[in-house]
Amino acid sequence: MSQSPSYDPHSLHVTLVTPFGEDGRVVHSELGGMVRELYAPHNGGNLVPIINAEAGEFYTLSQDERHANLVTAREATEGRAFVAGVSGITSAEAAACARRALADGASGLFILPPFGSSDISTAWNGVTYPEVMVNYLRAIAAEAGDTPFVIHPSGSRTPEYGLGWPLETVRAVIDAVPNVAGWKMTYSYEGFRRVARFLRESAPHVAILPSSAVRYHENLANDQFDGACSGSFCYSLSPMLAHISAWRRGDFPEALRIWKSGLAKLHEYVYSDYARLHTRYKVGAYLCGAISSPLLRDPFPAPTAAETETMTTLLEGAGIPVRATAGV
């Protein structure tokens, strides 16, 4: 499979939040600003934005809004890579979503799981019925040529894997869909180790992309970090890049110093309640000044005063400048 010359699936993928104004409309100037910041020279050149990801509230966006977001990203990247989120209630709908994203200039596709009936979502058994996701991904691949896929493998929760797809599905998908080039690691700690070991030994061409930034220190130590795929970059970009850079150049004392200087505590809070994960991503992005409102679309919950206060304290503790929060 060939890959877009401008896109490396081993990149640090940033699942950008989608900024909304008080009228509920997407604020494209802010979305474009976040994209441009990722490609600023001081950030090292290894960052790739994912537009319309779950963290970007894909499921609340209309087709026209997704298209407009991708046009904004295309203009902001100025010919550089960006990745587009893809999903649908049916495989045909997801395939059409992929076709539109490629027409809008996406260099890669971030494949979210199908949504709708519990049979193929919260109640789906990936050990027994891996063909559900295989068939879904094949339908998308039929519209995508050799475009690289990053897989967002969220499904029913299990003791072995947390929210991630089990090895039976991972193996079946990689065998059947050659587009797969990156795997977002949406797993429990033990599930992560199992799947990362399989990918490293049996599918080394597929990039291991840790998601939960709270475990990045361990992921890097275990050499199970080919790139990343996370919304945490939206609120802690500079210290996260410094931490990853220190690990990669072998300066382990410096990596540990950064981790223990507030970054670990910040991530621990953000990931302490997955029902509030995307809310806290957005609060963080707001407090850092990237967006003008922390609100998510209904039916997502609004951030609480306690969350805003705690995020402010933890961001400052990690050395990240924050805005005044009067009236928020």
C-alpha positions as a Markdown table, in Angstrom:
| # | Residue | x | y | z |
|---|---|---|---|---|
| 1 | Met | 0.0 | 0.0 | 0.0 |
| 2 | Ser | 1.4 | 3.4 | -0.9 |
| 3 | Gln | 0.9 | 6.3 | 1.4 |
| 4 | Ser | 0.4 | 10.0 | 0.9 |
| 5 | Pro | 3.8 | 11.6 | 0.6 |
| 6 | Ser | 2.7 | 14.3 | 3.1 |
| 7 | Tyr | 1.4 | 12.0 | 5.8 |
| 8 | Asp | 3.2 | 9.6 | 8.2 |
| 9 | Pro | 0.9 | 7.4 | 10.3 |
| 10 | His | 3.6 | 7.4 | 13.0 |
| 11 | Ser | 2.9 | 11.1 | 13.7 |
| 12 | Leu | 1.6 | 12.6 | 16.8 |
| 13 | His | -2.1 | 12.9 | 15.9 |
| 14 | Val | -4.1 | 15.6 | 17.6 |
| 15 | Thr | -7.8 | 14.9 | 17.8 |
| 16 | Leu | -8.9 | 18.5 | 17.8 |
| 17 | Val | -11.9 | 19.8 | 19.6 |
| 18 | Thr | -14.5 | 21.6 | 17.4 |
| 19 | Pro | -14.9 | 25.2 | 18.7 |
| 20 | Phe | -18.5 | 26.5 | 18.9 |
| 21 | Gly | -19.7 | 30.0 | 19.4 |
| 22 | Glu | -22.5 | 31.1 | 21.7 |
| 23 | Asp | -24.9 | 30.6 | 18.8 |
| 24 | Gly | -23.9 | 27.0 | 18.5 |
| 25 | Arg | -22.1 | 27.4 | 15.1 |
| 26 | Val | -18.6 | 26.3 | 14.4 |
| 27 | Val | -16.0 | 29.1 | 14.8 |
| 28 | His | -13.8 | 28.4 | 11.8 |
| 29 | Ser | -11.3 | 31.1 | 12.6 |
| 30 | Glu | -10.5 | 29.2 | 15.9 |
| 31 | Leu | -10.4 | 25.8 | 14.2 |
| 32 | Gly | -8.0 | 27.1 | 11.6 |
| 33 | Gly | -5.9 | 28.7 | 14.3 |
| 34 | Met | -5.5 | 25.4 | 16.2 |
| 35 | Val | -4.5 | 23.7 | 12.9 |
| 36 | Arg | -1.9 | 26.3 | 12.1 |
| 37 | Glu | -0.4 | 26.1 | 15.6 |
| 38 | Leu | 0.2 | 22.4 | 15.2 |
| 39 | Tyr | 2.4 | 23.2 | 12.1 |
| 40 | Ala | 4.2 | 26.1 | 13.7 |
| 41 | Pro | 8.0 | 25.6 | 13.4 |
| 42 | His | 8.5 | 25.6 | 17.2 |
| 43 | Asn | 6.4 | 22.5 | 17.5 |
| 44 | Gly | 8.8 | 20.3 | 15.7 |
| 45 | Gly | 6.9 | 19.2 | 12.6 |
| 46 | Asn | 5.6 | 15.8 | 13.8 |
| 47 | Leu | 2.1 | 16.8 | 14.6 |
| 48 | Val | -1.0 | 16.0 | 12.4 |
| 49 | Pro | -4.5 | 17.3 | 13.1 |
| 50 | Ile | -7.5 | 14.9 | 13.0 |
| 51 | Ile | -10.6 | 16.9 | 12.1 |
| 52 | Asn | -14.1 | 15.6 | 13.0 |
| 53 | Ala | -12.9 | 13.1 | 15.5 |
| 54 | Glu | -14.9 | 11.9 | 18.5 |
| 55 | Ala | -13.2 | 14.6 | 20.5 |
| 56 | Gly | -14.3 | 17.0 | 17.8 |
| 57 | Glu | -18.0 | 15.9 | 18.4 |
| 58 | Phe | -18.2 | 14.1 | 15.1 |
| 59 | Tyr | -21.6 | 12.7 | 16.0 |
| 60 | Thr | -23.2 | 16.1 | 16.6 |
| 61 | Leu | -22.0 | 17.6 | 13.3 |
| 62 | Ser | -24.0 | 17.6 | 10.1 |
| 63 | Gln | -22.5 | 16.5 | 6.8 |
| 64 | Asp | -22.2 | 20.2 | 5.7 |
| 65 | Glu | -20.4 | 21.1 | 9.0 |
| 66 | Arg | -18.0 | 18.2 | 8.6 |
| 67 | His | -17.3 | 19.3 | 5.0 |
| 68 | Ala | -16.8 | 23.0 | 6.1 |
| 69 | Asn | -14.4 | 21.9 | 8.9 |
| 70 | Leu | -12.3 | 19.9 | 6.4 |
| 71 | Val | -12.2 | 22.9 | 4.1 |
| 72 | Thr | -10.9 | 25.0 | 7.0 |
| 73 | Ala | -8.3 | 22.5 | 7.8 |
| 74 | Arg | -7.2 | 22.2 | 4.1 |
| 75 | Glu | -6.7 | 26.0 | 3.9 |
| 76 | Ala | -4.9 | 26.2 | 7.3 |
| 77 | Thr | -2.5 | 23.3 | 6.5 |
| 78 | Glu | -1.4 | 24.9 | 3.2 |
| 79 | Gly | -0.8 | 21.6 | 1.5 |
| 80 | Arg | 0.4 | 19.7 | 4.5 |
| 81 | Ala | -1.4 | 16.6 | 6.0 |
| 82 | Phe | -4.6 | 16.4 | 7.9 |
| 83 | Val | -6.7 | 13.4 | 8.7 |
| 84 | Ala | -10.5 | 13.2 | 8.7 |
| 85 | Gly | -12.9 | 11.4 | 11.0 |
| 86 | Val | -15.2 | 8.9 | 9.3 |
| 87 | Ser | -18.2 | 7.0 | 10.6 |
| 88 | Gly | -21.9 | 6.3 | 9.8 |
| 89 | Ile | -25.0 | 4.5 | 11.0 |
| 90 | Thr | -24.5 | 2.1 | 8.0 |
| 91 | Ser | -21.4 | 1.0 | 6.2 |
| 92 | Ala | -22.7 | 2.8 | 3.1 |
| 93 | Glu | -23.0 | 6.0 | 5.0 |
| 94 | Ala | -19.5 | 5.7 | 6.4 |
| 95 | Ala | -18.1 | 4.9 | 2.9 |
| 96 | Ala | -19.8 | 8.1 | 1.6 |
| 97 | Cys | -18.4 | 10.1 | 4.5 |
| 98 | Ala | -14.9 | 8.8 | 3.5 |
| 99 | Arg | -15.5 | 9.7 | -0.1 |
| 100 | Arg | -16.4 | 13.2 | 0.8 |
| 101 | Ala | -13.4 | 13.6 | 3.2 |
| 102 | Leu | -11.0 | 12.5 | 0.4 |
| 103 | Ala | -12.6 | 15.0 | -2.0 |
| 104 | Asp | -12.0 | 17.6 | 0.7 |
| 105 | Gly | -8.3 | 16.9 | 0.7 |
| 106 | Ala | -7.7 | 14.5 | 3.6 |
| 107 | Ser | -4.4 | 12.6 | 3.6 |
| 108 | Gly | -5.7 | 9.9 | 5.9 |
| 109 | Leu | -8.9 | 8.6 | 7.4 |
| 110 | Phe | -9.6 | 8.2 | 11.1 |
| 111 | Ile | -12.2 | 5.4 | 11.2 |
| 112 | Leu | -14.6 | 5.7 | 14.1 |
| 113 | Pro | -16.8 | 2.6 | 14.8 |
| 114 | Pro | -20.3 | 2.5 | 13.4 |
| 115 | Phe | -23.0 | 3.9 | 15.7 |
| 116 | Gly | -26.6 | 3.0 | 16.2 |
| 117 | Ser | -28.0 | -0.4 | 17.4 |
| 118 | Ser | -26.5 | -2.0 | 20.5 |
| 119 | Asp | -25.9 | -5.1 | 18.4 |
| 120 | Ile | -22.9 | -3.5 | 16.7 |
| 121 | Ser | -21.9 | -1.1 | 19.5 |
| 122 | Thr | -22.4 | -1.6 | 23.2 |
| 123 | Ala | -23.5 | -5.2 | 23.0 |
| 124 | Trp | -21.2 | -6.3 | 20.2 |
| 125 | Asn | -19.0 | -9.4 | 20.9 |
| 126 | Gly | -15.7 | -8.8 | 19.0 |
| 127 | Val | -14.3 | -12.2 | 19.9 |
| 128 | Thr | -17.2 | -14.1 | 18.3 |
| 129 | Tyr | -18.2 | -11.6 | 15.5 |
| 130 | Pro | -15.2 | -9.8 | 14.2 |
| 131 | Glu | -16.7 | -9.7 | 10.8 |
| 132 | Val | -19.0 | -6.8 | 11.9 |
| 133 | Met | -16.0 | -4.5 | 11.8 |
| 134 | Val | -14.2 | -6.2 | 9.0 |
| 135 | Asn | -17.2 | -5.7 | 6.7 |
| 136 | Tyr | -17.6 | -2.1 | 7.8 |
| 137 | Leu | -14.0 | -1.3 | 7.1 |
| 138 | Arg | -14.0 | -3.1 | 3.8 |
| 139 | Ala | -16.9 | -1.0 | 2.6 |
| 140 | Ile | -15.0 | 2.2 | 3.5 |
| 141 | Ala | -11.8 | 0.9 | 1.9 |
| 142 | Ala | -13.7 | 0.3 | -1.3 |
| 143 | Glu | -14.1 | 4.1 | -1.6 |
| 144 | Ala | -10.6 | 5.0 | -0.3 |
| 145 | Gly | -8.1 | 3.5 | -2.7 |
| 146 | Asp | -4.8 | 3.1 | -0.8 |
| 147 | Thr | -5.5 | 6.0 | 1.7 |
| 148 | Pro | -4.0 | 5.1 | 5.1 |
| 149 | Phe | -6.5 | 4.4 | 7.9 |
| 150 | Val | -6.0 | 5.1 | 11.6 |
| 151 | Ile | -8.5 | 2.9 | 13.5 |
| 152 | His | -10.4 | 4.1 | 16.5 |
| 153 | Pro | -11.3 | 0.7 | 18.0 |
| 154 | Ser | -13.9 | 1.5 | 20.6 |
| 155 | Gly | -16.6 | -1.1 | 21.3 |
| 156 | Ser | -18.3 | -2.9 | 24.2 |
| 157 | Arg | -16.4 | -2.9 | 27.4 |
| 158 | Thr | -14.7 | -6.1 | 28.5 |
| 159 | Pro | -12.5 | -7.1 | 31.5 |
| 160 | Glu | -9.6 | -8.0 | 29.2 |
| 161 | Tyr | -9.5 | -5.0 | 26.9 |
| 162 | Gly | -11.5 | -2.2 | 28.4 |
| 163 | Leu | -13.3 | -0.3 | 25.6 |
| 164 | Gly | -10.9 | -1.6 | 22.8 |
| 165 | Trp | -11.5 | -4.2 | 20.2 |
| 166 | Pro | -10.2 | -7.7 | 21.2 |
| 167 | Leu | -7.3 | -9.4 | 19.5 |
| 168 | Glu | -9.6 | -11.6 | 17.4 |
| 169 | Thr | -11.0 | -8.5 | 15.8 |
| 170 | Val | -7.6 | -6.7 | 15.6 |
| 171 | Arg | -6.1 | -9.7 | 13.7 |
| 172 | Ala | -9.1 | -10.1 | 11.4 |
| 173 | Val | -9.2 | -6.4 | 10.5 |
| 174 | Ile | -5.5 | -6.2 | 9.7 |
| 175 | Asp | -5.6 | -9.4 | 7.7 |
| 176 | Ala | -8.5 | -8.1 | 5.6 |
| 177 | Val | -7.9 | -4.4 | 5.2 |
| 178 | Pro | -4.5 | -3.4 | 3.9 |
| 179 | Asn | -5.3 | 0.3 | 4.4 |
| 180 | Val | -4.8 | 0.0 | 8.2 |
| 181 | Ala | -1.6 | 1.9 | 9.0 |
| 182 | Gly | -2.2 | 3.1 | 12.6 |
| 183 | Trp | -4.1 | 1.8 | 15.6 |
| 184 | Lys | -5.4 | 4.1 | 18.3 |
| 185 | Met | -4.9 | 2.3 | 21.6 |
| 186 | Thr | -8.2 | 2.7 | 23.4 |
| 187 | Tyr | -7.5 | 0.0 | 25.9 |
| 188 | Ser | -7.2 | -0.9 | 29.5 |
| 189 | Tyr | -3.6 | -1.2 | 30.8 |
| 190 | Glu | -3.5 | -4.9 | 30.3 |
| 191 | Gly | -5.4 | -4.8 | 27.0 |
| 192 | Phe | -2.9 | -2.2 | 25.7 |
| 193 | Arg | 0.0 | -4.5 | 26.4 |
| 194 | Arg | -1.6 | -7.5 | 24.7 |
| 195 | Val | -2.6 | -5.6 | 21.6 |
| 196 | Ala | 0.7 | -3.6 | 21.4 |
| 197 | Arg | 2.7 | -6.8 | 21.6 |
| 198 | Phe | 0.6 | -8.3 | 18.8 |
| 199 | Leu | 1.1 | -5.3 | 16.6 |
| 200 | Arg | 4.8 | -5.1 | 17.2 |
| 201 | Glu | 5.4 | -8.8 | 16.5 |
| 202 | Ser | 2.7 | -9.6 | 13.9 |
| 203 | Ala | 1.9 | -6.3 | 12.2 |
| 204 | Pro | 4.9 | -4.1 | 12.6 |
| 205 | His | 3.7 | -1.9 | 9.7 |
| 206 | Val | 0.8 | -0.7 | 11.9 |
| 207 | Ala | 1.8 | 2.2 | 14.1 |
| 208 | Ile | 1.0 | 1.9 | 17.8 |
| 209 | Leu | -0.7 | 5.1 | 18.7 |
| 210 | Pro | -1.4 | 5.5 | 22.5 |
| 211 | Ser | -4.5 | 7.5 | 23.3 |
| 212 | Ser | -4.7 | 8.0 | 27.1 |
| 213 | Ala | -2.0 | 10.6 | 27.8 |
| 214 | Val | -2.0 | 9.6 | 31.4 |
| 215 | Arg | 0.0 | 6.5 | 30.4 |
| 216 | Tyr | 2.4 | 8.1 | 28.0 |
| 217 | His | 5.3 | 7.8 | 30.4 |
| 218 | Glu | 4.9 | 4.0 | 30.7 |
| 219 | Asn | 4.1 | 3.6 | 27.0 |
| 220 | Leu | 7.4 | 5.3 | 26.1 |
| 221 | Ala | 9.3 | 3.3 | 28.6 |
| 222 | Asn | 7.9 | 0.1 | 27.1 |
| 223 | Asp | 8.8 | 1.1 | 23.5 |
| 224 | Gln | 5.0 | 0.9 | 22.7 |
| 225 | Phe | 4.8 | 4.4 | 21.4 |
| 226 | Asp | 5.2 | 4.8 | 17.6 |
| 227 | Gly | 3.2 | 8.0 | 17.5 |
| 228 | Ala | 0.1 | 9.2 | 19.4 |
| 229 | Cys | -3.6 | 9.9 | 18.9 |
| 230 | Ser | -5.1 | 12.1 | 21.6 |
| 231 | Gly | -7.1 | 15.2 | 22.5 |
| 232 | Ser | -4.8 | 15.9 | 25.4 |
| 233 | Phe | -2.5 | 17.9 | 23.1 |
| 234 | Cys | -5.4 | 20.4 | 22.9 |
| 235 | Tyr | -4.7 | 21.6 | 26.5 |
| 236 | Ser | -1.0 | 20.6 | 27.2 |
| 237 | Leu | 0.8 | 20.7 | 23.9 |
| 238 | Ser | 4.1 | 22.2 | 24.9 |
| 239 | Pro | 4.9 | 20.1 | 28.0 |
| 240 | Met | 3.7 | 16.9 | 26.2 |
| 241 | Leu | 6.0 | 17.6 | 23.3 |
| 242 | Ala | 8.9 | 18.3 | 25.7 |
| 243 | His | 8.2 | 15.1 | 27.5 |
| 244 | Ile | 8.1 | 13.0 | 24.4 |
| 245 | Ser | 11.1 | 14.7 | 22.9 |
| 246 | Ala | 13.1 | 14.0 | 26.1 |
| 247 | Trp | 12.2 | 10.3 | 26.0 |
| 248 | Arg | 13.1 | 10.0 | 22.3 |
| 249 | Arg | 16.5 | 11.6 | 22.7 |
| 250 | Gly | 17.3 | 9.3 | 25.6 |
| 251 | Asp | 17.2 | 12.1 | 28.3 |
| 252 | Phe | 15.2 | 10.0 | 30.8 |
| 253 | Pro | 15.9 | 12.2 | 33.8 |
| 254 | Glu | 14.5 | 15.2 | 32.0 |
| 255 | Ala | 11.5 | 13.2 | 30.8 |
| 256 | Leu | 10.8 | 12.2 | 34.4 |
| 257 | Arg | 11.2 | 15.7 | 35.6 |
| 258 | Ile | 8.7 | 17.0 | 33.2 |
| 259 | Trp | 6.3 | 14.2 | 34.0 |
| 260 | Lys | 6.5 | 14.9 | 37.7 |
| 261 | Ser | 6.3 | 18.7 | 37.3 |
| 262 | Gly | 2.5 | 18.7 | 37.1 |
| 263 | Leu | 1.9 | 17.0 | 33.8 |
| 264 | Ala | 1.1 | 13.6 | 35.3 |
| 265 | Lys | -1.3 | 15.1 | 37.8 |
| 266 | Leu | -3.1 | 17.1 | 35.1 |
| 267 | His | -3.6 | 14.0 | 32.9 |
| 268 | Glu | -4.6 | 11.9 | 36.0 |
| 269 | Tyr | -7.5 | 14.3 | 36.6 |
| 270 | Val | -8.6 | 14.5 | 33.0 |
| 271 | Tyr | -8.7 | 10.7 | 32.6 |
| 272 | Ser | -10.2 | 10.0 | 36.1 |
| 273 | Asp | -13.7 | 10.0 | 34.7 |
| 274 | Tyr | -14.2 | 9.0 | 31.1 |
| 275 | Ala | -17.8 | 10.3 | 31.1 |
| 276 | Arg | -16.2 | 13.7 | 31.3 |
| 277 | Leu | -13.2 | 13.2 | 29.1 |
| 278 | His | -14.2 | 15.3 | 26.1 |
| 279 | Thr | -15.7 | 17.9 | 28.4 |
| 280 | Arg | -12.3 | 18.3 | 30.1 |
| 281 | Tyr | -10.5 | 18.4 | 26.8 |
| 282 | Lys | -12.6 | 21.3 | 25.8 |
| 283 | Val | -12.3 | 23.1 | 29.1 |
| 284 | Gly | -8.6 | 22.8 | 28.9 |
| 285 | Ala | -8.5 | 24.1 | 25.3 |
| 286 | Tyr | -10.6 | 27.0 | 26.4 |
| 287 | Leu | -8.5 | 27.8 | 29.5 |
| 288 | Cys | -5.3 | 27.7 | 27.3 |
| 289 | Gly | -6.9 | 30.3 | 25.0 |
| 290 | Ala | -7.3 | 28.1 | 21.9 |
| 291 | Ile | -11.1 | 28.5 | 21.8 |
| 292 | Ser | -13.5 | 31.1 | 23.1 |
| 293 | Ser | -16.1 | 28.8 | 24.6 |
| 294 | Pro | -15.8 | 25.6 | 26.5 |
| 295 | Leu | -19.3 | 24.4 | 25.7 |
| 296 | Leu | -20.0 | 21.2 | 23.9 |
| 297 | Arg | -23.2 | 20.5 | 21.9 |
| 298 | Asp | -26.3 | 19.1 | 23.5 |
| 299 | Pro | -26.6 | 16.4 | 24.8 |
| 300 | Phe | -23.0 | 16.7 | 26.0 |
| 301 | Pro | -22.9 | 18.1 | 29.6 |
| 302 | Ala | -21.7 | 21.6 | 30.3 |
| 303 | Pro | -18.5 | 21.8 | 32.4 |
| 304 | Thr | -19.0 | 22.4 | 36.0 |
| 305 | Ala | -17.5 | 25.2 | 38.0 |
| 306 | Ala | -15.5 | 22.6 | 40.0 |
| 307 | Glu | -14.0 | 21.2 | 36.8 |
| 308 | Thr | -13.0 | 24.6 | 35.5 |
| 309 | Glu | -11.4 | 25.5 | 38.8 |
| 310 | Thr | -9.6 | 22.2 | 39.1 |
| 311 | Met | -8.4 | 22.3 | 35.5 |
| 312 | Thr | -7.1 | 25.9 | 36.1 |
| 313 | Thr | -5.1 | 24.8 | 39.1 |
| 314 | Leu | -3.6 | 21.8 | 37.4 |
| 315 | Leu | -2.8 | 23.6 | 34.2 |
| 316 | Glu | -1.0 | 26.3 | 36.2 |
| 317 | Gly | 0.8 | 23.6 | 38.2 |
| 318 | Ala | 2.1 | 22.1 | 35.0 |
| 319 | Gly | 3.4 | 25.5 | 33.9 |
| 320 | Ile | 0.7 | 26.1 | 31.3 |
| 321 | Pro | -0.6 | 29.7 | 31.1 |
| 322 | Val | -4.3 | 30.0 | 31.5 |
| 323 | Arg | -6.9 | 32.7 | 30.8 |
| 324 | Ala | -9.0 | 34.5 | 33.4 |
| 325 | Thr | -12.2 | 32.6 | 34.0 |
| 326 | Ala | -14.5 | 35.3 | 35.4 |
| 327 | Gly | -18.1 | 34.6 | 34.4 |
| 328 | Val | -17.4 | 31.1 | 33.2 |
